[in-house]
Every structure is written in C-alpha cells, then in structure tokens.
Amino acid sequence: MTPFGAQTAIFWFRRDLRTNDNTGLAYAFQKHQKVVGVFIVPPEVSKRNFNALQLRQLQNVLDKLRQELKDLDSELVIIQQPAHQFFEAVQAAEVIWNKEYEPKTLHRDHAVSAILNQKGIHSRSFKDHVLLEPEEILKKDGSPYRVFTPYSRVWKQKISSNLLFNSEIQSKYNTEFPLGILRNYQETKDQIGLDKTSKLGFALRFGTVSIRALYQTSATISPSFVNQLIWRDFFTQLLYHFPQNSDAPYRKKFEWFEWDNNPERFEHWCQGTTGFPLVDAGMRQLRETGFMHNRVRMLTASFLSKNLLIDYRWGEQWFAQNLLDFDLASNNGNWQWAAGTGCDAAPYFRIFSPSLQLKKFDPDLKYLKKWLPSFFEGKYGAPIIDYKASREIALSKYASINPQIA
C-alpha cells in the first residue's frame, strides 16, 4: 500500500539527512498529522559514479535516518527514479524540502515546483544547508561579493542577528562535535601528522549534523573553525551567482590556457606515484579512505595544476569521484583557488613546494609513515618531473596570460 495520498505531507530529504533541528522537517511535522520522508537517489549514485566507500557511507546514513523517522511514527521511502517523474505521479497534501543552491539542483527544484503547482499541490522550501544564503549578503549595488575578506566581514556582522537557536535542540548536538579538536583547531589544523582535523566534512555534505548547532558550538571556542564555515557559505554563494563556474574557469582567459594534460602524468598523480612523497601520501589516503587532509589537498591541487600543468577540472573530477565529503561548491571553489583561475584565487606565482610543505607540516614524518610506507622501504620511485624546472615553466605560462585580470 502506497504511503502517499492527499492527506499526507511529503518531506523531500536531500542534503539534510537527520531529524533533529531540520528546518523543513520541523515545519512538516508541525503543520501535518502524517508526514512521509522521501529520498530520491541522486543521478550521480544511480549512474554508478559513486565508489564503494561512498555508497557504504550513504547507506549507513539512510539506515540511521529510517530508524529516526520510525521513532517519530513516520517512514523513509527510497525512490529510484528522477525527481520530476516521481512528483508527476504522486499525490500529497504538501511537498516540503530544504533549499540547495547548485545550478543543476536549482533547475531541478524549479521544475518540480512547476509540476506540483500544475497539480494543485503546494510546495515550500526552507533555508537549512547554509548559515547565510547567497542573497542575504550582497554589496550596496546588489552585486555579489567576489573576494572572501570583505564577504567575511559582512557575514560576521549579519550572523548574530540572523540565527535563532532552540536551546533544547542544541543541547542534544553539542556532544556530537569533536570539542577538543575544535578548541585547538587553529594550533593543530595544519599539522598533518597529528590528524587533528574536525572530520565534519561528510556530516556537512549530507546534513547529518545541523550547521546552526555547529556554528553555535564553534563560535564560543574556535573562531578559526568558524572561518571555515564562512568559506563554505562563500563558495556556495559564488557558485549560485556564477553557475558557469561549475564547468568553466571564472577568469575567462584560462579558457585558452595551454594545459599540458599529459595522461600518463595524470595517472601517476591519481595513483600516488609521482615521486613526491607528500603528494603521493595524500593521494593514497584519498584512494583508501575517501578523505584527505586539507593542507595536503591544497598541495596536491597546486602540484597538478601548476607543476604538471594539467587542467584543474581533471583533478576536480577525481576528487568528486573519491571524496566522501565532496561538495560541488567547495570542491570547485578550492580547485579554482589553487589553480589561480577563480575570482578570489591564490596568486599565480604561489606554487606549493612539496618538500617545504613536508618539512613544515609533517616534520616527524608521521603522515608519510602511515600512508607511504614504501618511502621507508627502499621501494619508492623517482620523481616524474624536475620540480624546479616545472615551477619555472608554470610561472612563464601563467604570466604570459596575465591571470590577475579577468
């Protein structure tokens, strides 16, 4: 028997796979006596672009969510068809969801809203995925911010008056966060061998924790971590206002940049066999765990785009296929930052040195010992390029198009 009908409200789960402090879900339960949760399998999963690690993590989250809904006398229905097809056939009292801001999801949601409207079914969406939405922070002339520092300044001014917290809900959440790591985040976040990152990226990707609860917790003990949450909102609003960034460099001159795009060198990068220890350790950690330390992400991205001169989009896609915490806006924003193609990018002459990064951030070689044991066993290969020569070539090619001008 179908759980849907004219007396049932549907809450469409997307990147908010939790029941606590879920804005749209709370509204659904407050307004309707019967609520059914729906999770529509995303195209990237149904097209088998998820690897085994990603699929297993997603299944674990959905199993937990199903039990949480059961405890609320509701249920979770998994839908294996495109959203527009499902909503064309379904009946409901109302359809509710929390907003997403990526180009494809915006198009999908507009299409679903139109379908429901034609059927006479009311739909409603809420802010839940971000702390401040793209339209909430604009310049005086109505245009979006393209540089992080002024955006961050305005974000901090607006955040205190924008968020409302439910103290009862927050008390449930504080124990879920790594308080010790958050408290010492500024001092330890770059020390690769200590493994002191928050590991909250996956939870934020699928919304298994409340972004509001996380902000409230970290605001009192870790301004440095709050800065990471601001970057998350910043990259979200960039992709929202400049949707073309998902497929093309923000700086148009890079459309004609002559990348080398050597497939053999790209494969060495993917497999962690470049002969540069910290790069290879990071790429092997990614393959084995679906995670990579953020400091190493910056290094591997810089190495691919500037030393190997391979189109950053190749690396961006590889990360998308392998990261458990993949987020389109953050992945795209960070890759364009590293490659120097974004609107608020690292200067083209900033090229990370693998050897200096290793000496500074893994001086005891703890990270290398864990992820690159062959380095200590006499089985490690020679570098596939000459770092100094590659740096000079990159500087020359980058300077030739004057990338500081859009």
C-alpha positions in Angstrom: 0.0 0.0 0.0 1.4 3.4 -1.0 2.2 5.7 1.9 1.3 8.7 -0.2 -2.0 10.4 -0.6 -3.9 13.7 -0.4 -3.8 13.7 3.4 -0.1 13.0 3.6 2.7 15.6 3.5 6.0 14.6 1.8 9.3 15.8 3.2 11.9 15.5 0.5 15.3 14.7 2.1 18.3 15.8 0.1 21.4 17.2 1.9 19.7 17.2 5.4 19.6 13.5 6.4 18.7 14.0 10.0 15.5 14.6 12.1 16.9 16.9 14.8 17.0 20.6 14.1 15.9 20.1 10.5 14.1 23.3 9.5 11.8 22.0 6.8 11.1 18.7 8.5 10.1 20.6 11.7 7.6 22.6 9.7 6.2 19.5 8.1 5.5 17.8 11.5 4.1 21.0 13.0 1.6 21.5 10.2 0.7 18.0 9.2 -0.5 14.9 11.1 1.0 12.5 8.7 4.5 13.0 7.2 6.4 10.6 5.0 10.1 11.1 4.2 11.3 10.6 0.7 14.9 10.2 -0.5 15.3 10.3 -4.3 18.6 8.6 -5.3 20.7 11.3 -6.9 21.8 10.9 -10.5 25.5 10.6 -9.5 24.5 7.5 -7.5 22.1 5.9 -9.9 24.6 6.3 -12.8 27.1 4.3 -10.7 29.6 7.2 -10.3 29.8 6.6 -6.5 32.5 4.3 -5.4 32.1 1.6 -2.8 33.2 3.8 0.1 30.7 6.5 -0.8 27.8 4.1 -1.3 28.5 2.4 2.0 28.6 5.7 3.9 25.4 6.9 2.3 23.6 3.6 3.1 24.7 3.8 6.7 23.3 7.4 6.9 20.0 6.4 5.3 19.6 3.4 7.7 20.0 5.7 10.7 17.6 8.2 9.2 15.0 5.4 8.6 15.1 4.5 12.3 14.9 8.1 13.4 11.7 8.6 11.3 10.3 5.3 12.6 10.7 6.6 16.1 8.6 9.6 15.1 5.9 7.3 13.6 7.0 8.2 10.1 8.9 6.3 7.5 11.5 6.8 4.8 10.8 5.8 1.2 13.7 5.4 -1.3 12.8 6.5 -4.8 14.9 5.1 -7.8 13.7 7.5 -10.5 14.2 11.1 -11.5 12.5 13.7 -9.2 10.3 15.1 -11.9 8.9 11.6 -12.8 8.2 10.8 -9.2 6.4 14.1 -8.5 4.4 13.9 -11.7 2.8 10.7 -10.4 2.5 11.3 -6.7 -0.4 12.8 -4.6 0.3 14.7 -1.4 -1.2 17.4 0.9 2.1 19.4 0.6 5.7 18.8 -0.5 8.4 20.3 1.6 12.2 20.5 1.3 15.2 22.4 2.3 16.9 24.6 -0.3 20.0 23.7 -2.3 22.0 26.2 -4.4 23.9 24.4 -7.1 22.9 25.1 -10.8 21.5 21.7 -11.5 19.6 21.4 -8.2 18.1 24.9 -8.7 16.9 23.8 -12.1 15.5 20.6 -10.7 13.7 22.3 -7.9 12.1 24.9 -10.2 10.9 22.1 -12.4 9.4 20.2 -9.5 7.7 23.3 -8.2 6.1 23.9 -11.5 4.9 20.3 -11.7 3.4 20.4 -8.3 1.8 23.8 -9.0 0.1 22.4 -12.1 -1.3 19.6 -10.0 -2.6 22.0 -7.3 -0.1 20.7 -4.7 1.5 23.4 -2.6 5.3 23.2 -2.2 7.5 25.0 0.3 11.3 25.3 0.8 13.4 26.4 3.7 17.0 27.6 4.5 18.8 24.8 6.3 22.0 23.9 4.4 23.9 27.2 4.9 24.1 29.8 7.7 23.5 32.8 5.3 22.0 32.4 1.9 23.5 33.8 -1.3 21.0 36.6 -1.5 21.5 37.6 2.2 25.0 39.1 1.6 25.3 41.5 -1.3 27.1 44.7 -2.0 25.3 48.0 -1.8 24.8 47.9 -5.6 23.2 44.5 -5.3 26.1 42.5 -6.8 27.7 39.5 -5.1 31.0 39.6 -3.2 33.8 38.0 -5.2 36.6 38.3 -2.6 36.5 36.4 0.7 37.8 39.1 3.1 35.1 41.7 2.6 32.4 38.9 2.4 33.6 37.5 5.7 33.5 40.9 7.3 29.8 41.5 6.3 29.0 37.8 7.2 30.2 38.3 10.7 28.1 41.5 11.1 24.9 39.8 9.9 25.2 36.3 11.5 24.4 37.3 15.1 21.0 38.8 14.2 20.2 36.2 11.6 20.2 33.0 13.5 17.7 31.8 16.0 18.6 28.8 18.1 16.5 26.3 20.0 18.4 25.6 23.2 16.8 22.2 23.8 17.9 21.1 20.3 21.4 22.5 20.8 22.0 20.6 24.0 21.5 17.3 22.1 24.0 18.3 19.5 27.0 19.7 21.3 28.2 16.2 22.4 28.4 15.1 18.7 31.1 17.6 17.8 34.8 17.0 18.5 35.1 19.7 21.1 38.8 19.1 21.8 39.7 19.4 18.2 37.6 22.5 17.6 39.0 24.2 20.7 42.6 23.7 19.4 41.8 23.9 15.7 43.9 27.0 15.0 47.0 25.4 16.5 46.7 21.9 15.1 44.7 22.1 11.8 47.8 22.3 9.6 49.9 19.7 11.5 49.3 16.8 9.1 50.9 14.1 11.2 48.7 14.9 14.2 45.4 14.1 12.4 43.6 16.9 14.2 41.1 18.0 11.6 37.4 18.0 12.5 36.3 15.3 10.1 33.0 17.0 9.8 33.0 17.4 6.1 31.0 14.3 5.4 28.4 15.3 8.0 28.0 18.7 6.4 27.8 17.2 2.9 24.8 15.1 3.8 23.5 17.3 6.6 23.7 14.6 9.3 24.5 17.5 11.7 22.9 20.9 12.0 25.0 23.7 10.6 23.4 26.1 13.1 24.3 23.8 16.0 27.9 23.5 14.7 28.2 27.3 14.4 26.8 27.9 17.9 29.3 25.4 19.4 32.4 26.6 17.5 31.6 30.3 17.8 32.3 30.1 21.5 35.5 28.1 21.4 37.0 28.3 17.9 36.9 31.5 15.7 39.3 29.7 13.4 36.8 26.9 12.7 34.1 29.5 12.2 36.2 30.9 9.4 35.9 27.5 7.6 32.1 27.7 7.9 32.3 31.2 6.3 34.4 29.8 3.5 31.6 27.2 3.0 29.0 29.9 2.6 31.3 32.0 0.4 31.9 29.2 -2.1 28.1 28.4 -2.1 27.2 31.9 -2.9 29.9 32.1 -5.6 28.5 29.1 -7.4 25.0 30.4 -7.0 25.8 33.8 -8.6 28.2 32.4 -11.1 26.8 29.0 -12.1 29.2 28.8 -15.1 32.0 28.2 -12.6 30.9 24.6 -12.3 32.1 23.9 -15.9 34.5 26.8 -16.7 37.2 28.9 -15.1 35.9 32.2 -13.6 38.8 34.0 -15.2 37.9 33.8 -18.9 41.5 33.9 -20.1 42.0 30.5 -18.8 39.6 29.1 -21.4 42.6 29.5 -23.8 45.3 28.4 -21.4 47.5 25.8 -22.9 47.5 23.0 -20.3 49.9 20.1 -21.0 47.3 17.5 -19.9 49.7 14.6 -20.1 47.5 11.5 -19.4 50.4 9.4 -18.0 51.4 12.1 -15.5 47.7 12.5 -14.5 47.6 8.7 -13.8 50.7 9.0 -11.7 49.0 11.8 -9.7 45.8 9.8 -9.3 47.6 6.7 -8.1 50.1 8.5 -5.9 53.2 7.5 -7.8 54.6 11.0 -8.7 57.8 10.5 -6.7 57.0 13.5 -4.5 56.3 11.9 -1.1 53.7 14.2 0.5 51.7 14.4 -2.8 51.7 10.6 -3.1 50.8 10.1 0.6 47.8 12.4 0.2 46.6 10.7 -3.0 46.9 7.3 -1.4 45.0 8.4 1.7 42.2 9.6 -0.6 42.0 6.3 -2.5 42.0 4.2 0.6 39.7 6.3 2.9 37.8 8.8 0.8 39.4 11.6 2.8 42.5 13.8 2.5 43.9 16.3 5.0 43.0 19.8 3.8 46.6 21.0 3.8 47.5 18.1 1.6 44.5 18.9 -0.7 45.9 22.3 -1.3 49.4 20.8 -2.1 48.1 18.1 -4.5 45.8 20.6 -6.3 48.7 23.1 -6.8 51.0 20.3 -7.9 48.6 19.0 -10.5 47.6 22.4 -12.0 50.9 24.3 -11.7 53.7 21.7 -11.7 52.1 19.1 -14.0 50.2 21.8 -15.9 47.1 19.6 -16.1 43.6 21.2 -16.3 42.3 21.7 -12.8 39.0 20.2 -13.9 40.6 16.8 -14.2 41.6 16.9 -10.6 38.3 18.4 -9.5 36.5 15.5 -11.1 38.9 13.0 -9.5 38.2 14.5 -6.1 34.5 14.4 -6.8 34.6 10.7 -7.6 36.6 9.8 -4.5 35.9 12.3 -1.6 33.3 11.2 0.9 32.8 14.8 1.8 32.6 16.0 -1.8 30.6 19.3 -2.1 30.4 20.8 -5.5 30.7 24.5 -4.4 33.6 23.9 -2.0 35.4 21.5 -4.4 35.1 23.8 -7.3 36.0 26.9 -5.3 39.1 25.4 -3.7 40.3 23.9 -7.0 39.9 27.3 -8.8 41.7 28.9 -5.8 44.6 26.5 -6.1 44.8 26.7 -9.9 44.6 30.5 -9.9 41.5 30.5 -12.2 39.0 31.7 -9.6 37.7 35.2 -8.7 39.4 35.1 -5.3 42.3 32.8 -6.2 45.8 32.2 -4.9 48.3 34.4 -6.9 49.6 32.6 -10.0 53.1 32.8 -8.6 52.1 30.9 -5.4 53.2 27.3 -6.1 53.4 25.0 -3.2 56.7 23.2 -2.7 56.1 19.5 -1.7 59.4 19.3 0.2 58.9 22.5 2.1 55.3 21.6 3.0 56.6 18.2 4.3 59.3 19.8 6.5 56.9 22.4 7.9 53.7 20.4 8.5 54.9 16.8 8.9 58.4 17.2 10.4 58.3 13.8 12.2 57.1 12.1 9.0 54.1 10.5 10.8 51.8 11.1 7.9 54.3 9.6 5.5 54.8 6.6 7.6 51.1 5.9 7.7 50.2 6.5 4.0 53.5 6.0 2.2 55.4 3.1 3.8 57.3 2.4 0.6 59.2 5.6 1.1 60.9 4.0 4.1 61.4 0.5 2.5 63.6 1.4 -0.5 60.8 0.8 -2.9 59.9 4.4 -3.7 60.1 5.6 -7.3 62.0 8.7 -8.7 60.2 12.0 -9.3 58.3 12.1 -12.6 59.3 15.7 -13.2 62.0 18.2 -12.1 60.2 20.4 -9.6 62.4 23.5 -10.1 62.1 23.3 -13.9 58.3 22.7 -13.7 57.9 25.7 -11.5 59.7 28.0 -13.9 57.7 26.7 -16.8 54.5 27.3 -14.9 55.4 30.8 -13.9 56.2 31.6 -17.5 53.0 30.2 -18.9 50.8 31.7 -16.2 52.5 35.2 -16.5 52.0 35.1 -20.3 48.2 35.4 -19.9 48.3 37.9 -17.1 45.8 35.9 -15.0 45.3 38.7 -12.4 43.0 40.3 -15.0 39.6 38.6 -15.6 
